[in-house]
Amino acid sequence: MSAEDFRKLALSFEGVSEQPHFERTSFRVNNKIVATLDVKQQLVCLMLDEIQQSVFCAFDSSVIYPVPNKWGKKGATYVELKRVRKDMLRDALNEAYKKATARKS
């Protein structure tokens, strides 16, 4: 998947907007980051929860893996754009979107 394909996919979710985030581009809904995109490295970071992260990383931890810092322990998950299956990325992005739009009880 190309960075432009990812951009189109992320923006296809209701209410998602594109905004700068340091040296990356972020995709947000309700002011919450769903994902960031690093075009140079062809890398996406999805904001999943820990359970979602473990499920997606179990498929292929060389393509989808935790961010190697404290954010990774909270569900921040890298996805290699050039190596991930489009359907897998779509499913993972959908989970990140649901997490960002969930109401807190």
Contacts in CASP RR format, 6 or more apart in sequence:
PFRMAT RR
TARGET T0000
AUTHOR 0000-0000-0000
METHOD contacts of the structure
MODEL  1
MSAEDFRKLALSFEGVSEQPHFERTSFRVNNKIVATLDVKQQLVCLMLDE
IQQSVFCAFDSSVIYPVPNKWGKKGATYVELKRVRKDMLRDALNEAYKKA
TARKS
1 9 0 8 1.000
1 81 0 8 1.000
1 82 0 8 1.000
1 84 0 8 1.000
1 86 0 8 1.000
1 89 0 8 1.000
2 81 0 8 1.000
3 37 0 8 1.000
3 39 0 8 1.000
3 42 0 8 1.000
3 81 0 8 1.000
5 86 0 8 1.000
6 37 0 8 1.000
6 44 0 8 1.000
6 81 0 8 1.000
6 89 0 8 1.000
7 18 0 8 1.000
7 25 0 8 1.000
7 37 0 8 1.000
9 89 0 8 1.000
9 90 0 8 1.000
9 93 0 8 1.000
10 16 0 8 1.000
10 18 0 8 1.000
10 27 0 8 1.000
10 34 0 8 1.000
10 35 0 8 1.000
10 37 0 8 1.000
10 93 0 8 1.000
11 17 0 8 1.000
11 18 0 8 1.000
11 27 0 8 1.000
13 29 0 8 1.000
13 34 0 8 1.000
13 93 0 8 1.000
13 94 0 8 1.000
13 97 0 8 1.000
14 29 0 8 1.000
15 29 0 8 1.000
16 27 0 8 1.000
16 28 0 8 1.000
16 29 0 8 1.000
16 34 0 8 1.000
16 97 0 8 1.000
17 27 0 8 1.000
17 28 0 8 1.000
17 29 0 8 1.000
18 25 0 8 1.000
18 26 0 8 1.000
18 27 0 8 1.000
19 25 0 8 1.000
19 26 0 8 1.000
19 27 0 8 1.000
19 28 0 8 1.000
20 26 0 8 1.000
21 33 0 8 1.000
21 36 0 8 1.000
23 38 0 8 1.000
24 36 0 8 1.000
24 37 0 8 1.000
24 38 0 8 1.000
24 45 0 8 1.000
25 36 0 8 1.000
25 37 0 8 1.000
25 39 0 8 1.000
26 33 0 8 1.000
26 35 0 8 1.000
26 36 0 8 1.000
26 37 0 8 1.000
27 33 0 8 1.000
27 34 0 8 1.000
27 35 0 8 1.000
27 36 0 8 1.000
27 37 0 8 1.000
28 34 0 8 1.000
28 100 0 8 1.000
29 97 0 8 1.000
29 100 0 8 1.000
29 101 0 8 1.000
30 100 0 8 1.000
30 101 0 8 1.000
32 47 0 8 1.000
32 100 0 8 1.000
32 101 0 8 1.000
33 47 0 8 1.000
33 100 0 8 1.000
34 46 0 8 1.000
34 47 0 8 1.000
34 93 0 8 1.000
34 96 0 8 1.000
34 97 0 8 1.000
34 99 0 8 1.000
34 100 0 8 1.000
35 44 0 8 1.000
35 45 0 8 1.000
35 46 0 8 1.000
35 47 0 8 1.000
35 93 0 8 1.000
35 96 0 8 1.000
36 44 0 8 1.000
36 45 0 8 1.000
37 43 0 8 1.000
37 44 0 8 1.000
38 44 0 8 1.000
38 45 0 8 1.000
42 80 0 8 1.000
42 81 0 8 1.000
42 82 0 8 1.000
43 78 0 8 1.000
43 79 0 8 1.000
43 80 0 8 1.000
43 81 0 8 1.000
44 78 0 8 1.000
44 79 0 8 1.000
44 81 0 8 1.000
44 89 0 8 1.000
45 67 0 8 1.000
45 76 0 8 1.000
45 77 0 8 1.000
45 78 0 8 1.000
45 79 0 8 1.000
46 76 0 8 1.000
46 77 0 8 1.000
46 79 0 8 1.000
46 92 0 8 1.000
46 93 0 8 1.000
46 95 0 8 1.000
46 96 0 8 1.000
47 75 0 8 1.000
47 76 0 8 1.000
47 77 0 8 1.000
47 96 0 8 1.000
47 99 0 8 1.000
47 100 0 8 1.000
48 56 0 8 1.000
48 75 0 8 1.000
48 76 0 8 1.000
48 77 0 8 1.000
48 92 0 8 1.000
48 95 0 8 1.000
48 96 0 8 1.000
48 99 0 8 1.000
49 75 0 8 1.000
49 99 0 8 1.000
50 73 0 8 1.000
50 74 0 8 1.000
50 75 0 8 1.000
52 75 0 8 1.000
52 77 0 8 1.000
52 92 0 8 1.000
52 95 0 8 1.000
52 96 0 8 1.000
52 99 0 8 1.000
53 66 0 8 1.000
53 72 0 8 1.000
53 75 0 8 1.000
53 77 0 8 1.000
56 64 0 8 1.000
56 77 0 8 1.000
56 88 0 8 1.000
56 91 0 8 1.000
56 92 0 8 1.000
56 95 0 8 1.000
57 64 0 8 1.000
57 65 0 8 1.000
57 66 0 8 1.000
57 77 0 8 1.000
59 88 0 8 1.000
62 80 0 8 1.000
62 83 0 8 1.000
63 79 0 8 1.000
63 80 0 8 1.000
63 83 0 8 1.000
63 84 0 8 1.000
64 77 0 8 1.000
64 78 0 8 1.000
64 79 0 8 1.000
64 80 0 8 1.000
64 84 0 8 1.000
64 88 0 8 1.000
64 92 0 8 1.000
65 77 0 8 1.000
65 78 0 8 1.000
66 72 0 8 1.000
66 73 0 8 1.000
66 75 0 8 1.000
66 76 0 8 1.000
66 77 0 8 1.000
66 78 0 8 1.000
67 75 0 8 1.000
67 76 0 8 1.000
67 77 0 8 1.000
67 78 0 8 1.000
77 92 0 8 1.000
79 89 0 8 1.000
79 92 0 8 1.000
81 89 0 8 1.000
END
